[in-house]
Amino acid sequence: MASRAPLDEPALATFCQTHAGWTHEDGALVKSYRFADYGAAVGFTMRVALAAEKADHHPEIGLGWGRVRVAWSTHDAGGITALDVAMAERTDSLANG
């Protein structure tokens, strides 16, 4: 399992520079995804929810027509950890799969 120690600013900047669309805001890794319609957005949301449940690590998810906003953070660590980075990468793979 990935570390739950908070990442430093250079590590977060590197992640965001090398992973399109990701930003770090208010102690979370955040990305918005666009889909053709509501059903596709819901399907993606469900895939993320199932992956989160399996990892026992749950994001904030905002769902709208054709769009989903995902925010990963580790509240008990007080910020963004390697676990959030791993789940952000998993989220991208779910969006592309």
Steps between C-alpha positions, in 0.01 A plus 500: 500500500618854424634724773268721700767762572416841348689583182706817476435785258766398243357146480148639448621744235678220315190280508279779364752586228521141383130409528277708275210677665594436862541793739542519873242717674416533867700192598365271226594376155218614272401426141187554294402256227263554206276233347259483210193478721364443849506120472870495413574732795302276736678189370838660565389610846400143582836362378682752721273415794570128466877557477482729804306242699750229409787726616307616808581857398218724383506824299264792487305462175283761330273372222316702237377456145804376310749601765659360815733677743719274717702616801739267683646576843592310814316681778664314787845590358403864456564521127596322184690171529646237269170315539319797344750508215448129437122543504521803268696289253241223537225756436666605174525138391130452574414805290702369207392138524 
